[in-house]
Amino acid sequence: MEKLVTCFYRKPDAVSRLICFPWAGGGSVHYAHWGKFFDNSTEVYSIRLPGRESRSRESFAQDMDQIVTEITSVLLPKLQEKPFAFFGHSFGSFTSFATAVKLKEICGLEPVHLFVSGTSAPHSKARFSLHKKSELSDEDFLKWMTTAGGTPAEILQNRENLEMFVPVLKADLSVAEKFIYEKPSGSVLSCDITCFDGTEDVPHDLEAWKELTSGDFNIHMFPGGHFYLKEPANEKIIMDHIAKHLETAGMNYL
């Protein structure tokens, strides 16, 4: 599990766990720091995908099934211990959702809450554009990275950093672009789903997430673009919101 999960703040007596899934090109460190902001009732696990950080020598995942299979096989014993919730931003929304669906299929296990951010529902037509970002030329890809925001200036301004970061980002985007999820005939989950998004990001089809669960559904908008959640004020509200729902869900679960 140490290869897959970063947990800076171990809380063996925690009542619940929050499992965080990285955005495209992202590592595990950002979310792992969230652990210090939650009280002792919640332990935070941050997923580390192959091809980055301590797994930099591993090949990138080729498709969503590969990512989901690893996460479910490694984490299943932990997920069976106590209530858990998933959080994912952008690409992480898809990996968290796909993992939730797989868990329900293989063992009838679900997160008590699915928190998704910064993207349309996986089955929404709004997801797809005419041009796949992972297939852009390096020049056009860098232009897109600059306009999308969220990439630290020290990466954009340093060629060596770019040469390490761009392949990771392109690999994740390729997985996302190949992830096809047909509109289900009914709900595939029963847990509550909460959507977060930035008011200045490109429009996302958030309402379509409601079609995926029989549980409660709500949307919360924040000032900012695609990486609105990196703003400390927004991030605190998000974590407070998650903590409140986890406390309630944990009580219901028990």
C-alpha positions in Angstrom: 0.0 0.0 0.0 2.9 2.4 0.6 3.6 2.5 -3.1 0.0 3.5 -3.9 -0.9 5.7 -1.0 0.6 8.8 0.7 -0.6 9.4 4.2 1.3 12.1 6.1 -1.0 12.0 9.1 -1.7 8.5 10.4 -4.8 8.3 12.5 -5.4 4.7 13.5 -8.4 5.5 15.6 -10.1 7.6 12.8 -13.8 6.8 12.3 -13.6 7.3 8.5 -11.2 7.8 5.7 -11.1 10.3 2.8 -9.4 8.9 -0.3 -8.2 11.6 -2.7 -7.5 11.1 -6.4 -5.0 13.4 -8.3 -5.8 15.6 -11.2 -4.1 14.9 -14.5 -0.3 15.2 -14.1 -0.7 15.5 -10.4 1.0 13.7 -7.6 -0.1 12.7 -4.1 1.6 15.4 -1.9 -1.0 18.2 -2.3 -3.9 16.1 -0.9 -1.7 14.3 1.6 -1.3 17.7 3.4 -5.1 17.8 3.8 -4.7 15.3 6.7 -3.5 18.0 9.1 -6.7 20.0 8.5 -9.1 17.2 9.5 -9.6 16.2 13.1 -8.7 12.8 14.5 -12.0 11.3 13.2 -10.8 11.4 9.6 -7.7 9.9 8.0 -6.7 11.1 4.6 -5.2 8.8 1.9 -3.8 10.4 -1.2 -3.4 8.2 -4.3 0.0 8.1 -6.1 -0.3 6.8 -9.7 2.5 5.2 -11.6 5.0 7.4 -13.4 5.4 10.1 -10.8 7.1 10.8 -7.4 8.5 7.6 -5.9 6.9 5.6 -8.8 8.7 7.7 -11.5 10.5 4.7 -13.0 7.2 2.8 -13.6 5.3 3.0 -16.9 2.3 5.2 -17.0 -1.1 3.6 -16.8 -2.5 2.9 -20.3 -6.2 3.0 -19.5 -8.7 3.5 -16.7 -9.1 -0.2 -16.0 -5.4 -0.5 -15.1 -5.7 2.4 -12.6 -9.0 1.1 -11.1 -7.7 -2.5 -10.8 -4.6 -1.5 -8.8 -6.5 0.8 -6.5 -9.3 -1.6 -5.7 -7.0 -4.6 -5.2 -4.6 -2.7 -2.9 -7.1 -0.7 -0.9 -10.0 -3.2 -0.6 -8.9 -4.5 2.9 -8.6 -0.9 4.2 -12.0 0.1 2.6 -13.7 -2.7 4.4 -12.5 -1.5 7.8 -14.5 1.7 8.2 -16.6 4.3 6.2 -14.8 6.1 3.5 -15.4 8.9 1.0 -13.8 9.7 -2.4 -12.6 13.1 -3.6 -11.3 13.9 -7.0 -10.7 17.0 -9.1 -10.9 16.9 -12.9 -9.2 13.6 -14.0 -9.4 12.6 -10.4 -13.2 12.8 -10.6 -13.2 10.1 -13.3 -10.8 7.8 -11.5 -12.7 8.1 -8.2 -16.0 7.5 -9.9 -14.7 4.5 -11.9 -13.2 3.1 -8.7 -16.5 3.5 -6.8 -18.4 1.7 -9.6 -15.9 -1.1 -9.6 -16.1 -1.6 -5.9 -19.8 -1.8 -6.0 -19.6 -4.4 -8.8 -17.1 -6.7 -7.2 -18.2 -6.6 -3.5 -21.2 -4.3 -3.1 -19.1 -1.7 -1.3 -19.6 2.1 -1.9 -18.1 5.3 -0.5 -20.5 7.1 1.8 -20.0 10.2 -0.3 -18.5 10.9 -3.7 -17.1 14.4 -4.0 -16.2 15.4 -7.6 -14.7 18.6 -8.9 -14.0 20.5 -12.1 -15.4 18.3 -14.8 -18.6 17.1 -16.6 -20.1 13.7 -15.7 -18.3 10.9 -17.5 -21.3 10.1 -19.8 -21.9 13.7 -20.7 -21.4 14.8 -24.3 -19.9 18.0 -23.0 -16.8 16.1 -22.1 -15.5 15.7 -25.6 -13.9 18.2 -27.9 -12.9 18.0 -31.5 -9.2 17.9 -30.6 -7.6 15.5 -28.1 -5.2 17.5 -25.8 -2.9 14.5 -25.4 -2.3 14.5 -29.2 -1.4 18.3 -29.5 2.1 19.2 -30.6 4.4 20.2 -27.8 4.1 23.9 -28.7 0.3 23.8 -28.8 0.2 21.7 -25.6 2.3 24.3 -23.8 -0.1 27.1 -24.9 -3.0 25.1 -23.6 -1.2 24.5 -20.2 -0.6 28.3 -19.9 -4.2 29.2 -20.6 -5.7 26.4 -18.5 -3.8 27.7 -15.4 -2.8 25.7 -12.3 0.6 24.8 -13.6 3.3 26.4 -11.3 5.4 29.1 -13.0 8.6 27.2 -12.0 7.5 24.4 -14.3 6.4 26.5 -17.2 9.6 28.5 -17.2 12.0 25.7 -16.8 12.6 23.3 -19.8 14.0 20.5 -17.6 10.9 20.6 -15.4 8.7 20.7 -18.4 10.4 17.6 -19.9 9.5 15.7 -16.7 6.0 17.1 -16.2 4.5 17.1 -19.7 4.7 13.3 -20.3 2.9 12.7 -17.0 0.2 15.1 -17.9 -0.2 13.8 -21.4 -0.4 10.2 -20.2 -3.2 11.0 -17.8 -5.1 13.0 -20.4 -4.8 10.1 -22.8 -6.4 7.8 -20.2 -9.2 10.3 -19.6 -9.8 10.7 -23.4 -10.1 6.9 -23.8 -12.4 6.6 -20.9 -15.8 6.1 -22.4 -18.8 5.7 -20.1 -22.2 5.2 -21.7 -25.2 6.8 -20.1 -26.6 4.2 -17.7 -30.3 3.2 -17.8 -30.5 3.8 -14.0 -28.5 4.8 -11.0 -25.2 3.0 -10.7 -24.4 4.3 -7.2 -26.6 5.0 -4.1 -24.2 7.3 -2.3 -24.6 11.0 -2.2 -22.6 13.0 -4.8 -21.4 16.6 -4.4 -20.0 18.6 -7.3 -17.6 21.5 -6.8 -16.5 23.8 -9.6 -15.0 27.2 -10.4 -17.2 30.0 -11.8 -14.5 31.1 -14.3 -13.7 27.6 -15.6 -15.1 26.4 -18.9 -18.7 25.3 -18.4 -19.2 21.8 -17.2 -22.2 19.5 -17.3 -22.5 19.1 -13.6 -26.2 18.2 -13.5 -25.5 15.0 -15.4 -23.7 13.6 -12.3 -27.1 13.4 -10.7 -28.1 10.7 -13.1 -25.5 8.4 -11.7 -26.8 8.0 -8.2 -30.0 7.4 -6.3 -28.5 9.4 -3.3 -28.7 13.1 -2.7 -27.0 15.4 -5.1 -25.8 19.0 -4.8 -23.5 21.5 -6.5 -21.3 24.2 -5.0 -19.6 26.9 -7.1 -16.4 28.8 -6.1 -14.7 31.9 -7.5 -11.8 31.0 -9.8 -10.8 29.0 -12.8 -10.0 25.3 -13.3 -7.7 25.2 -10.3 -10.0 27.3 -8.0 -9.4 24.7 -5.3 -5.8 25.8 -4.9 -7.0 29.1 -3.4 -6.7 28.7 0.4 -10.1 30.2 1.1 -11.8 27.8 -1.4 -9.8 24.8 -0.2 -10.8 25.5 3.4 -14.5 25.6 2.6 -14.2 22.4 0.6 -12.5 20.6 3.5 -15.0 21.9 6.0 -17.9 20.7 3.7 -16.3 17.3 3.4 -15.7 17.0 7.1 -19.3 17.9 7.9 -20.6 15.3 5.5 -18.2 12.6 6.7 -19.3 13.2 10.3 -22.9 12.7 9.4 -22.3 9.8 7.0 -20.2 8.0 9.6 -22.9 8.2 12.2 -25.5 6.9 9.7 -23.0 4.1 8.6 -22.5 2.9 12.2 
